[in-house]
Amino acid sequence: MDGKSRANIKIDGLVDIVLKKDQRTNKLTRGHVKRILTNSAQHPHGIKVMLKEGDQVGRVQKIVTDETK
């Protein structure tokens, strides 16, 4: 599932985000959603979230459905 729709993203959900500093390389960072920062229902580059791990902020690229992946 991609992270372009706000309805798909849940607090405490496991997601892969791209941080601002990693946008050129598309390096993904995995973590659990602490806050959803984008107010609109859709965003073409991904919904912006804050992770619980280190309060990192980035746009969701993928929603991880199984924590063992």
PDB file of N, CA, C, O and CB in Angstrom:
ATOM      1  N   MET A   1       0.835  -1.175   0.000  1.00  0.00           N
ATOM      2  CA  MET A   1       0.000   0.000   0.000  1.00  0.00           C
ATOM      3  C   MET A   1       0.887   1.249   0.000  1.00  0.00           C
ATOM      4  O   MET A   1       1.877   1.314   0.729  1.00  0.00           O
ATOM      5  CB  MET A   1      -0.954  -0.008   1.215  1.00  0.00           C
ATOM      6  N   ASP A   2       0.533   2.211  -0.801  1.00  0.00           N
ATOM      7  CA  ASP A   2       1.340   3.427  -0.834  1.00  0.00           C
ATOM      8  C   ASP A   2       0.830   4.440   0.186  1.00  0.00           C
ATOM      9  O   ASP A   2      -0.251   4.281   0.753  1.00  0.00           O
ATOM     10  CB  ASP A   2       1.331   4.040  -2.241  1.00  0.00           C
ATOM     11  N   GLY A   3       1.607   5.457   0.403  1.00  0.00           N
ATOM     12  CA  GLY A   3       1.303   6.440   1.440  1.00  0.00           C
ATOM     13  C   GLY A   3       0.754   7.747   0.919  1.00  0.00           C
ATOM     14  O   GLY A   3       0.962   8.790   1.540  1.00  0.00           O
ATOM     15  N   LYS A   4       0.056   7.722  -0.209  1.00  0.00           N
ATOM     16  CA  LYS A   4      -0.463   8.955  -0.795  1.00  0.00           C
ATOM     17  C   LYS A   4      -1.847   9.329  -0.281  1.00  0.00           C
ATOM     18  O   LYS A   4      -2.317  10.442  -0.516  1.00  0.00           O
ATOM     19  CB  LYS A   4      -0.507   8.825  -2.288  1.00  0.00           C
ATOM     20  N   SER A   5      -2.497   8.413   0.414  1.00  0.00           N
ATOM     21  CA  SER A   5      -3.838   8.655   0.937  1.00  0.00           C
ATOM     22  C   SER A   5      -3.801   8.662   2.464  1.00  0.00           C
ATOM     23  O   SER A   5      -3.326   7.713   3.087  1.00  0.00           O
ATOM     24  CB  SER A   5      -4.833   7.583   0.420  1.00  0.00           C
ATOM     25  N   ARG A   6      -4.302   9.735   3.054  1.00  0.00           N
ATOM     26  CA  ARG A   6      -4.276   9.903   4.512  1.00  0.00           C
ATOM     27  C   ARG A   6      -5.093   8.826   5.221  1.00  0.00           C
ATOM     28  O   ARG A   6      -4.755   8.427   6.335  1.00  0.00           O
ATOM     29  CB  ARG A   6      -4.805  11.286   4.894  1.00  0.00           C
ATOM     30  N   ALA A   7      -6.161   8.355   4.585  1.00  0.00           N
ATOM     31  CA  ALA A   7      -7.047   7.358   5.188  1.00  0.00           C
ATOM     32  C   ALA A   7      -6.341   6.024   5.431  1.00  0.00           C
ATOM     33  O   ALA A   7      -6.748   5.257   6.304  1.00  0.00           O
ATOM     34  CB  ALA A   7      -8.259   7.140   4.300  1.00  0.00           C
ATOM     35  N   ASN A   8      -5.290   5.746   4.667  1.00  0.00           N
ATOM     36  CA  ASN A   8      -4.565   4.476   4.806  1.00  0.00           C
ATOM     37  C   ASN A   8      -3.575   4.477   5.966  1.00  0.00           C
ATOM     38  O   ASN A   8      -3.099   3.416   6.370  1.00  0.00           O
ATOM     39  CB  ASN A   8      -3.830   4.163   3.524  1.00  0.00           C
ATOM     40  N   ILE A   9      -3.260   5.645   6.503  1.00  0.00           N
ATOM     41  CA  ILE A   9      -2.209   5.768   7.519  1.00  0.00           C
ATOM     42  C   ILE A   9      -2.833   5.866   8.899  1.00  0.00           C
ATOM     43  O   ILE A   9      -3.727   6.679   9.134  1.00  0.00           O
ATOM     44  CB  ILE A   9      -1.313   6.999   7.244  1.00  0.00           C
ATOM     45  N   LYS A  10      -2.356   5.037   9.799  1.00  0.00           N
ATOM     46  CA  LYS A  10      -2.886   4.982  11.162  1.00  0.00           C
ATOM     47  C   LYS A  10      -1.774   5.300  12.161  1.00  0.00           C
ATOM     48  O   LYS A  10      -0.608   4.986  11.923  1.00  0.00           O
ATOM     49  CB  LYS A  10      -3.503   3.588  11.460  1.00  0.00           C
ATOM     50  N   ILE A  11      -2.145   5.923  13.276  1.00  0.00           N
ATOM     51  CA  ILE A  11      -1.207   6.154  14.371  1.00  0.00           C
ATOM     52  C   ILE A  11      -0.714   4.792  14.853  1.00  0.00           C
ATOM     53  O   ILE A  11      -1.501   3.851  14.958  1.00  0.00           O
ATOM     54  CB  ILE A  11      -1.875   6.971  15.543  1.00  0.00           C
ATOM     55  N   ASP A  12       0.565   4.680  15.143  1.00  0.00           N
ATOM     56  CA  ASP A  12       1.252   3.446  15.547  1.00  0.00           C
ATOM     57  C   ASP A  12       1.461   2.472  14.400  1.00  0.00           C
ATOM     58  O   ASP A  12       2.037   1.404  14.609  1.00  0.00           O
ATOM     59  CB  ASP A  12       0.474   2.762  16.637  1.00  0.00           C
ATOM     60  N   GLY A  13       1.012   2.803  13.196  1.00  0.00           N
ATOM     61  CA  GLY A  13       1.222   1.929  12.045  1.00  0.00           C
ATOM     62  C   GLY A  13       2.683   1.944  11.621  1.00  0.00           C
ATOM     63  O   GLY A  13       3.375   2.947  11.797  1.00  0.00           O
ATOM     64  N   LEU A  14       3.148   0.834  11.065  1.00  0.00           N
ATOM     65  CA  LEU A  14       4.531   0.715  10.595  1.00  0.00           C
ATOM     66  C   LEU A  14       4.608   1.181   9.151  1.00  0.00           C
ATOM     67  O   LEU A  14       3.871   0.695   8.293  1.00  0.00           O
ATOM     68  CB  LEU A  14       5.048  -0.748  10.729  1.00  0.00           C
ATOM     69  N   VAL A  15       5.508   2.131   8.884  1.00  0.00           N
ATOM     70  CA  VAL A  15       5.625   2.721   7.549  1.00  0.00           C
ATOM     71  C   VAL A  15       7.095   2.884   7.163  1.00  0.00           C
ATOM     72  O   VAL A  15       7.984   2.896   8.015  1.00  0.00           O
ATOM     73  CB  VAL A  15       4.904   4.085   7.493  1.00  0.00           C
ATOM     74  N   ASP A  16       7.320   3.007   5.862  1.00  0.00           N
ATOM     75  CA  ASP A  16       8.621   3.399   5.323  1.00  0.00           C
ATOM     76  C   ASP A  16       8.465   4.817   4.804  1.00  0.00           C
ATOM     77  O   ASP A  16       7.589   5.095   3.985  1.00  0.00           O
ATOM     78  CB  ASP A  16       9.117   2.412   4.187  1.00  0.00           C
ATOM     79  N   ILE A  17       9.325   5.722   5.289  1.00  0.00           N
ATOM     80  CA  ILE A  17       9.267   7.118   4.851  1.00  0.00           C
ATOM     81  C   ILE A  17      10.582   7.507   4.193  1.00  0.00           C
ATOM     82  O   ILE A  17      11.613   6.867   4.399  1.00  0.00           O
ATOM     83  CB  ILE A  17       8.960   8.059   6.040  1.00  0.00           C
ATOM     84  N   VAL A  18      10.525   8.563   3.403  1.00  0.00           N
ATOM     85  CA  VAL A  18      11.741   9.166   2.872  1.00  0.00           C
ATOM     86  C   VAL A  18      11.918  10.503   3.598  1.00  0.00           C
ATOM     87  O   VAL A  18      11.037  11.363   3.571  1.00  0.00           O
ATOM     88  CB  VAL A  18      11.668   9.355   1.294  1.00  0.00           C
ATOM     89  N   LEU A  19      13.064  10.654   4.238  1.00  0.00           N
ATOM     90  CA  LEU A  19      13.388  11.888   4.940  1.00  0.00           C
ATOM     91  C   LEU A  19      13.773  12.958   3.922  1.00  0.00           C
ATOM     92  O   LEU A  19      14.182  12.629   2.808  1.00  0.00           O
ATOM     93  CB  LEU A  19      14.533  11.661   5.963  1.00  0.00           C
ATOM     94  N   LYS A  20      13.650  14.212   4.284  1.00  0.00           N
ATOM     95  CA  LYS A  20      14.002  15.322   3.399  1.00  0.00           C
ATOM     96  C   LYS A  20      15.432  15.179   2.881  1.00  0.00           C
ATOM     97  O   LYS A  20      15.694  15.382   1.695  1.00  0.00           O
ATOM     98  CB  LYS A  20      13.837  16.660   4.131  1.00  0.00           C
ATOM     99  N   LYS A  21      16.354  14.829   3.781  1.00  0.00           N
ATOM    100  CA  LYS A  21      17.767  14.716   3.389  1.00  0.00           C
ATOM    101  C   LYS A  21      18.028  13.538   2.454  1.00  0.00           C
ATOM    102  O   LYS A  21      19.058  13.500   1.780  1.00  0.00           O
ATOM    103  CB  LYS A  21      18.636  14.579   4.625  1.00  0.00           C
ATOM    104  N   ASP A  22      17.105  12.577   2.407  1.00  0.00           N
ATOM    105  CA  ASP A  22      17.288  11.377   1.590  1.00  0.00           C
ATOM    106  C   ASP A  22      16.451  11.387   0.312  1.00  0.00           C
ATOM    107  O   ASP A  22      16.376  10.368  -0.374  1.00  0.00           O
ATOM    108  CB  ASP A  22      16.946  10.155   2.401  1.00  0.00           C
ATOM    109  N   GLN A  23      15.823  12.509  -0.021  1.00  0.00           N
ATOM    110  CA  GLN A  23      14.941  12.545  -1.183  1.00  0.00           C
ATOM    111  C   GLN A  23      15.678  12.265  -2.494  1.00  0.00           C
ATOM    112  O   GLN A  23      15.099  11.683  -3.411  1.00  0.00           O
ATOM    113  CB  GLN A  23      14.259  13.891  -1.262  1.00  0.00           C
ATOM    114  N   ARG A  24      16.916  12.659  -2.592  1.00  0.00           N
ATOM    115  CA  ARG A  24      17.665  12.425  -3.840  1.00  0.00           C
ATOM    116  C   ARG A  24      18.043  10.963  -4.013  1.00  0.00           C
ATOM    117  O   ARG A  24      18.115  10.468  -5.137  1.00  0.00           O
ATOM    118  CB  ARG A  24      18.926  13.281  -3.868  1.00  0.00           C
ATOM    119  N   THR A  25      18.284  10.274  -2.910  1.00  0.00           N
ATOM    120  CA  THR A  25      18.706   8.879  -2.979  1.00  0.00           C
ATOM    121  C   THR A  25      17.546   7.905  -2.801  1.00  0.00           C
ATOM    122  O   THR A  25      17.697   6.712  -3.068  1.00  0.00           O
ATOM    123  CB  THR A  25      19.756   8.610  -1.933  1.00  0.00           C
ATOM    124  N   ASN A  26      16.394   8.395  -2.354  1.00  0.00           N
ATOM    125  CA  ASN A  26      15.221   7.564  -2.058  1.00  0.00           C
ATOM    126  C   ASN A  26      15.496   6.521  -0.984  1.00  0.00           C
ATOM    127  O   ASN A  26      14.851   5.473  -0.963  1.00  0.00           O
ATOM    128  CB  ASN A  26      14.746   6.875  -3.315  1.00  0.00           C
ATOM    129  N   LYS A  27      16.448   6.795  -0.090  1.00  0.00           N
ATOM    130  CA  LYS A  27      16.705   5.901   1.035  1.00  0.00           C
ATOM    131  C   LYS A  27      15.504   5.964   1.975  1.00  0.00           C
ATOM    132  O   LYS A  27      15.054   7.048   2.346  1.00  0.00           O
ATOM    133  CB  LYS A  27      18.031   6.288   1.782  1.00  0.00           C
ATOM    134  N   LEU A  28      14.988   4.792   2.359  1.00  0.00           N
ATOM    135  CA  LEU A  28      13.799   4.730   3.199  1.00  0.00           C
ATOM    136  C   LEU A  28      14.174   4.504   4.657  1.00  0.00           C
ATOM    137  O   LEU A  28      15.163   3.840   4.966  1.00  0.00           O
ATOM    138  CB  LEU A  28      12.863   3.624   2.717  1.00  0.00           C
ATOM    139  N   THR A  29      13.370   5.065   5.535  1.00  0.00           N
ATOM    140  CA  THR A  29      13.519   4.906   6.976  1.00  0.00           C
ATOM    141  C   THR A  29      12.232   4.283   7.494  1.00  0.00           C
ATOM    142  O   THR A  29      11.138   4.765   7.199  1.00  0.00           O
ATOM    143  CB  THR A  29      13.825   6.279   7.689  1.00  0.00           C
ATOM    144  N   ARG A  30      12.367   3.204   8.271  1.00  0.00           N
ATOM    145  CA  ARG A  30      11.182   2.499   8.789  1.00  0.00           C
ATOM    146  C   ARG A  30      10.909   2.920  10.221  1.00  0.00           C
ATOM    147  O   ARG A  30      11.834   3.100  11.014  1.00  0.00           O
ATOM    148  CB  ARG A  30      11.372   0.964   8.711  1.00  0.00           C
ATOM    149  N   GLY A  31       9.634   3.075  10.545  1.00  0.00           N
ATOM    150  CA  GLY A  31       9.263   3.425  11.904  1.00  0.00           C
ATOM    151  C   GLY A  31       7.762   3.430  12.087  1.00  0.00           C
ATOM    152  O   GLY A  31       7.002   3.180  11.151  1.00  0.00           O
ATOM    153  N   HIS A  32       7.349   3.716  13.305  1.00  0.00           N
ATOM    154  CA  HIS A  32       5.936   3.757  13.665  1.00  0.00           C
ATOM    155  C   HIS A  32       5.445   5.204  13.703  1.00  0.00           C
ATOM    156  O   HIS A  32       6.143   6.089  14.198  1.00  0.00           O
ATOM    157  CB  HIS A  32       5.700   3.068  15.029  1.00  0.00           C
ATOM    158  N   VAL A  33       4.254   5.435  13.183  1.00  0.00           N
ATOM    159  CA  VAL A  33       3.692   6.779  13.074  1.00  0.00           C
ATOM    160  C   VAL A  33       3.334   7.318  14.463  1.00  0.00           C
ATOM    161  O   VAL A  33       2.590   6.697  15.222  1.00  0.00           O
ATOM    162  CB  VAL A  33       2.443   6.773  12.157  1.00  0.00           C
ATOM    163  N   LYS A  34       3.887   8.485  14.761  1.00  0.00           N
ATOM    164  CA  LYS A  34       3.545   9.188  15.998  1.00  0.00           C
ATOM    165  C   LYS A  34       2.458  10.221  15.725  1.00  0.00           C
ATOM    166  O   LYS A  34       1.477  10.315  16.463  1.00  0.00           O
ATOM    167  CB  LYS A  34       4.796   9.868  16.608  1.00  0.00           C
ATOM    168  N   ARG A  35       2.643  11.003  14.644  1.00  0.00           N
ATOM    169  CA  ARG A  35       1.680  12.042  14.263  1.00  0.00           C
ATOM    170  C   ARG A  35       1.565  12.096  12.747  1.00  0.00           C
ATOM    171  O   ARG A  35       2.536  11.852  12.032  1.00  0.00           O
ATOM    172  CB  ARG A  35       2.101  13.429  14.827  1.00  0.00           C
ATOM    173  N   ILE A  36       0.373  12.417  12.267  1.00  0.00           N
ATOM    174  CA  ILE A  36       0.154  12.665  10.840  1.00  0.00           C
ATOM    175  C   ILE A  36       0.159  14.178  10.656  1.00  0.00           C
ATOM    176  O   ILE A  36      -0.661  14.878  11.250  1.00  0.00           O
ATOM    177  CB  ILE A  36      -1.204  12.017  10.323  1.00  0.00           C
ATOM    178  N   LEU A  37       1.069  14.682   9.846  1.00  0.00           N
ATOM    179  CA  LEU A  37       1.263  16.123   9.717  1.00  0.00           C
ATOM    180  C   LEU A  37       0.532  16.740   8.525  1.00  0.00           C
ATOM    181  O   LEU A  37       0.244  17.937   8.538  1.00  0.00           O
ATOM    182  CB  LEU A  37       2.723  16.417   9.603  1.00  0.00           C
ATOM    183  N   THR A  38       0.229  15.950   7.503  1.00  0.00           N
ATOM    184  CA  THR A  38      -0.491  16.467   6.335  1.00  0.00           C
ATOM    185  C   THR A  38      -1.978  16.504   6.638  1.00  0.00           C
ATOM    186  O   THR A  38      -2.541  15.512   7.099  1.00  0.00           O
ATOM    187  CB  THR A  38      -0.212  15.601   5.074  1.00  0.00           C
ATOM    188  N   ASN A  39      -2.620  17.638   6.385  1.00  0.00           N
ATOM    189  CA  ASN A  39      -4.050  17.786   6.654  1.00  0.00           C
ATOM    190  C   ASN A  39      -4.930  17.314   5.498  1.00  0.00           C
ATOM    191  O   ASN A  39      -6.056  16.871   5.725  1.00  0.00           O
ATOM    192  CB  ASN A  39      -4.359  19.227   6.962  1.00  0.00           C
ATOM    193  N   SER A  40      -4.434  17.401   4.267  1.00  0.00           N
ATOM    194  CA  SER A  40      -5.261  17.029   3.120  1.00  0.00           C
ATOM    195  C   SER A  40      -5.427  15.505   3.034  1.00  0.00           C
ATOM    196  O   SER A  40      -4.620  14.752   3.580  1.00  0.00           O
ATOM    197  CB  SER A  40      -4.642  17.572   1.816  1.00  0.00           C
ATOM    198  N   ALA A  41      -6.473  15.069   2.348  1.00  0.00           N
ATOM    199  CA  ALA A  41      -6.785  13.639   2.234  1.00  0.00           C
ATOM    200  C   ALA A  41      -5.801  12.908   1.327  1.00  0.00           C
ATOM    201  O   ALA A  41      -5.553  11.717   1.515  1.00  0.00           O
ATOM    202  CB  ALA A  41      -8.203  13.452   1.708  1.00  0.00           C
ATOM    203  N   GLN A  42      -5.242  13.608   0.349  1.00  0.00           N
ATOM    204  CA  GLN A  42      -4.306  13.017  -0.619  1.00  0.00           C
ATOM    205  C   GLN A  42      -3.102  13.934  -0.780  1.00  0.00           C
ATOM    206  O   GLN A  42      -3.205  15.150  -0.615  1.00  0.00           O
ATOM    207  CB  GLN A  42      -5.000  12.776  -1.997  1.00  0.00           C
ATOM    208  N   HIS A  43      -1.951  13.330  -1.107  1.00  0.00           N
ATOM    209  CA  HIS A  43      -0.776  14.135  -1.467  1.00  0.00           C
ATOM    210  C   HIS A  43       0.037  13.330  -2.468  1.00  0.00           C
ATOM    211  O   HIS A  43       0.337  12.163  -2.216  1.00  0.00           O
ATOM    212  CB  HIS A  43       0.090  14.513  -0.196  1.00  0.00           C
ATOM    213  N   PRO A  44       0.403  13.931  -3.606  1.00  0.00           N
ATOM    214  CA  PRO A  44       1.089  13.179  -4.660  1.00  0.00           C
ATOM    215  C   PRO A  44       2.474  12.656  -4.274  1.00  0.00           C
ATOM    216  O   PRO A  44       2.952  11.695  -4.878  1.00  0.00           O
ATOM    217  CB  PRO A  44       1.221  14.040  -5.865  1.00  0.00           C
ATOM    218  N   HIS A  45       3.124  13.261  -3.290  1.00  0.00           N
ATOM    219  CA  HIS A  45       4.457  12.820  -2.882  1.00  0.00           C
ATOM    220  C   HIS A  45       4.435  11.986  -1.611  1.00  0.00           C
ATOM    221  O   HIS A  45       5.485  11.552  -1.138  1.00  0.00           O
ATOM    222  CB  HIS A  45       5.355  14.012  -2.684  1.00  0.00           C
ATOM    223  N   GLY A  46       3.263  11.761  -1.059  1.00  0.00           N
ATOM    224  CA  GLY A  46       3.130  10.986   0.173  1.00  0.00           C
ATOM    225  C   GLY A  46       2.709  11.873   1.331  1.00  0.00           C
ATOM    226  O   GLY A  46       3.038  13.058   1.380  1.00  0.00           O
ATOM    227  N   ILE A  47       1.979  11.281   2.256  1.00  0.00           N
ATOM    228  CA  ILE A  47       1.512  11.993   3.442  1.00  0.00           C
ATOM    229  C   ILE A  47       2.692  12.198   4.394  1.00  0.00           C
ATOM    230  O   ILE A  47       3.455  11.266   4.648  1.00  0.00           O
ATOM    231  CB  ILE A  47       0.356  11.213   4.146  1.00  0.00           C
ATOM    232  N   LYS A  48       2.839  13.400   4.912  1.00  0.00           N
ATOM    233  CA  LYS A  48       3.944  13.708   5.818  1.00  0.00           C
ATOM    234  C   LYS A  48       3.583  13.261   7.232  1.00  0.00           C
ATOM    235  O   LYS A  48       2.507  13.579   7.739  1.00  0.00           O
ATOM    236  CB  LYS A  48       4.277  15.226   5.790  1.00  0.00           C
ATOM    237  N   VAL A  49       4.501  12.516   7.867  1.00  0.00           N
ATOM    238  CA  VAL A  49       4.282  12.003   9.214  1.00  0.00           C
ATOM    239  C   VAL A  49       5.524  12.217  10.073  1.00  0.00           C
ATOM    240  O   VAL A  49       6.618  12.461   9.565  1.00  0.00           O
ATOM    241  CB  VAL A  49       3.911  10.513   9.171  1.00  0.00           C
ATOM    242  N   MET A  50       5.329  12.119  11.382  1.00  0.00           N
ATOM    243  CA  MET A  50       6.430  12.110  12.339  1.00  0.00           C
ATOM    244  C   MET A  50       6.490  10.711  12.932  1.00  0.00           C
ATOM    245  O   MET A  50       5.467  10.153  13.331  1.00  0.00           O
ATOM    246  CB  MET A  50       6.245  13.208  13.460  1.00  0.00           C
ATOM    247  N   LEU A  51       7.698  10.143  12.989  1.00  0.00           N
ATOM    248  CA  LEU A  51       7.878   8.808  13.546  1.00  0.00           C
ATOM    249  C   LEU A  51       8.155   8.880  15.038  1.00  0.00           C
ATOM    250  O   LEU A  51       8.687   9.874  15.534  1.00  0.00           O
ATOM    251  CB  LEU A  51       9.014   8.077  12.832  1.00  0.00           C
ATOM    252  N   LYS A  52       7.793   7.825  15.746  1.00  0.00           N
ATOM    253  CA  LYS A  52       8.094   7.731  17.178  1.00  0.00           C
ATOM    254  C   LYS A  52       9.593   7.607  17.395  1.00  0.00           C
ATOM    255  O   LYS A  52      10.128   8.126  18.375  1.00  0.00           O
ATOM    256  CB  LYS A  52       7.362   6.532  17.813  1.00  0.00           C
ATOM    257  N   GLU A  53      10.261   6.931  16.498  1.00  0.00           N
ATOM    258  CA  GLU A  53      11.695   6.702  16.605  1.00  0.00           C
ATOM    259  C   GLU A  53      12.459   7.973  16.231  1.00  0.00           C
ATOM    260  O   GLU A  53      12.649   8.260  15.048  1.00  0.00           O
ATOM    261  CB  GLU A  53      12.125   5.525  15.705  1.00  0.00           C
ATOM    262  N   GLY A  54      12.886   8.712  17.209  1.00  0.00           N
ATOM    263  CA  GLY A  54      13.709   9.889  16.979  1.00  0.00           C
ATOM    264  C   GLY A  54      12.972  11.105  16.457  1.00  0.00           C
ATOM    265  O   GLY A  54      13.608  12.069  16.029  1.00  0.00           O
ATOM    266  N   ASP A  55      11.647  11.086  16.481  1.00  0.00           N
ATOM    267  CA  ASP A  55      10.856  12.219  15.977  1.00  0.00           C
ATOM    268  C   ASP A  55      11.272  12.630  14.567  1.00  0.00           C
ATOM    269  O   ASP A  55      11.304  13.821  14.256  1.00  0.00           O
ATOM    270  CB  ASP A  55      10.990  13.412  16.918  1.00  0.00           C
ATOM    271  N   GLN A  56      11.589  11.667  13.719  1.00  0.00           N
ATOM    272  CA  GLN A  56      11.971  11.948  12.339  1.00  0.00           C
ATOM    273  C   GLN A  56      10.716  12.258  11.528  1.00  0.00           C
ATOM    274  O   GLN A  56       9.662  11.659  11.742  1.00  0.00           O
ATOM    275  CB  GLN A  56      12.749  10.750  11.720  1.00  0.00           C
ATOM    276  N   VAL A  57      10.842  13.209  10.587  1.00  0.00           N
ATOM    277  CA  VAL A  57       9.716  13.642   9.764  1.00  0.00           C
ATOM    278  C   VAL A  57      10.024  13.339   8.305  1.00  0.00           C
ATOM    279  O   VAL A  57      11.116  13.623   7.811  1.00  0.00           O
ATOM    280  CB  VAL A  57       9.424  15.158   9.964  1.00  0.00           C
ATOM    281  N   GLY A  58       9.043  12.757   7.627  1.00  0.00           N
ATOM    282  CA  GLY A  58       9.209  12.471   6.210  1.00  0.00           C
ATOM    283  C   GLY A  58       7.886  12.090   5.584  1.00  0.00           C
ATOM    284  O   GLY A  58       6.851  12.071   6.250  1.00  0.00           O
ATOM    285  N   ARG A  59       7.930  11.786   4.292  1.00  0.00           N
ATOM    286  CA  ARG A  59       6.721  11.425   3.550  1.00  0.00           C
ATOM    287  C   ARG A  59       6.638   9.913   3.392  1.00  0.00           C
ATOM    288  O   ARG A  59       7.621   9.252   3.060  1.00  0.00           O
ATOM    289  CB  ARG A  59       6.700  12.112   2.167  1.00  0.00           C
ATOM    290  N   VAL A  60       5.443   9.380   3.636  1.00  0.00           N
ATOM    291  CA  VAL A  60       5.232   7.936   3.585  1.00  0.00           C
ATOM    292  C   VAL A  60       5.330   7.455   2.141  1.00  0.00           C
ATOM    293  O   VAL A  60       4.638   7.961   1.257  1.00  0.00           O
ATOM    294  CB  VAL A  60       3.860   7.557   4.195  1.00  0.00           C
ATOM    295  N   GLN A  61       6.193   6.477   1.918  1.00  0.00           N
ATOM    296  CA  GLN A  61       6.334   5.861   0.609  1.00  0.00           C
ATOM    297  C   GLN A  61       5.634   4.511   0.563  1.00  0.00           C
ATOM    298  O   GLN A  61       5.153   4.084  -0.487  1.00  0.00           O
ATOM    299  CB  GLN A  61       7.806   5.703   0.254  1.00  0.00           C
ATOM    300  N   LYS A  62       5.580   3.836   1.726  1.00  0.00           N
ATOM    301  CA  LYS A  62       4.999   2.499   1.764  1.00  0.00           C
ATOM    302  C   LYS A  62       4.465   2.233   3.169  1.00  0.00           C
ATOM    303  O   LYS A  62       5.083   2.600   4.168  1.00  0.00           O
ATOM    304  CB  LYS A  62       6.045   1.420   1.353  1.00  0.00           C
ATOM    305  N   ILE A  63       3.306   1.587   3.219  1.00  0.00           N
ATOM    306  CA  ILE A  63       2.752   1.152   4.489  1.00  0.00           C
ATOM    307  C   ILE A  63       3.086  -0.320   4.638  1.00  0.00           C
ATOM    308  O   ILE A  63       2.728  -1.130   3.783  1.00  0.00           O
ATOM    309  CB  ILE A  63       1.206   1.405   4.570  1.00  0.00           C
ATOM    310  N   VAL A  64       3.770  -0.669   5.719  1.00  0.00           N
ATOM    311  CA  VAL A  64       4.202  -2.048   5.945  1.00  0.00           C
ATOM    312  C   VAL A  64       3.087  -2.763   6.710  1.00  0.00           C
ATOM    313  O   VAL A  64       2.678  -2.325   7.785  1.00  0.00           O
ATOM    314  CB  VAL A  64       5.570  -2.106   6.737  1.00  0.00           C
ATOM    315  N   THR A  65       2.604  -3.863   6.142  1.00  0.00           N
ATOM    316  CA  THR A  65       1.482  -4.565   6.763  1.00  0.00           C
ATOM    317  C   THR A  65       1.922  -5.664   7.709  1.00  0.00           C
ATOM    318  O   THR A  65       1.138  -6.087   8.558  1.00  0.00           O
ATOM    319  CB  THR A  65       0.596  -5.148   5.705  1.00  0.00           C
ATOM    320  N   ASP A  66       3.165  -6.144   7.588  1.00  0.00           N
ATOM    321  CA  ASP A  66       3.656  -7.229   8.442  1.00  0.00           C
ATOM    322  C   ASP A  66       5.003  -6.806   9.008  1.00  0.00           C
ATOM    323  O   ASP A  66       5.930  -6.524   8.248  1.00  0.00           O
ATOM    324  CB  ASP A  66       3.776  -8.583   7.648  1.00  0.00           C
ATOM    325  N   GLU A  67       5.125  -6.757  10.327  1.00  0.00           N
ATOM    326  CA  GLU A  67       6.345  -6.252  10.978  1.00  0.00           C
ATOM    327  C   GLU A  67       7.550  -7.151  10.771  1.00  0.00           C
ATOM    328  O   GLU A  67       8.667  -6.742  11.086  1.00  0.00           O
ATOM    329  CB  GLU A  67       6.106  -6.083  12.454  1.00  0.00           C
ATOM    330  N   THR A  68       7.370  -8.356  10.257  1.00  0.00           N
ATOM    331  CA  THR A  68       8.506  -9.241  10.032  1.00  0.00           C
ATOM    332  C   THR A  68       9.197  -8.966   8.702  1.00  0.00           C
ATOM    333  O   THR A  68      10.261  -9.524   8.434  1.00  0.00           O
ATOM    334  CB  THR A  68       8.056 -10.682  10.085  1.00  0.00           C
ATOM    335  N   LYS A  69       8.611  -8.118   7.871  1.00  0.00           N
ATOM    336  CA  LYS A  69       9.204  -7.817   6.557  1.00  0.00           C
ATOM    337  C   LYS A  69      10.321  -6.820   6.690  1.00  0.00           C
ATOM    338  O   LYS A  69      10.938  -6.447   5.693  1.00  0.00           O
ATOM    339  CB  LYS A  69       8.151  -7.283   5.590  1.00  0.00           C
TER     340      LYS A  69
END
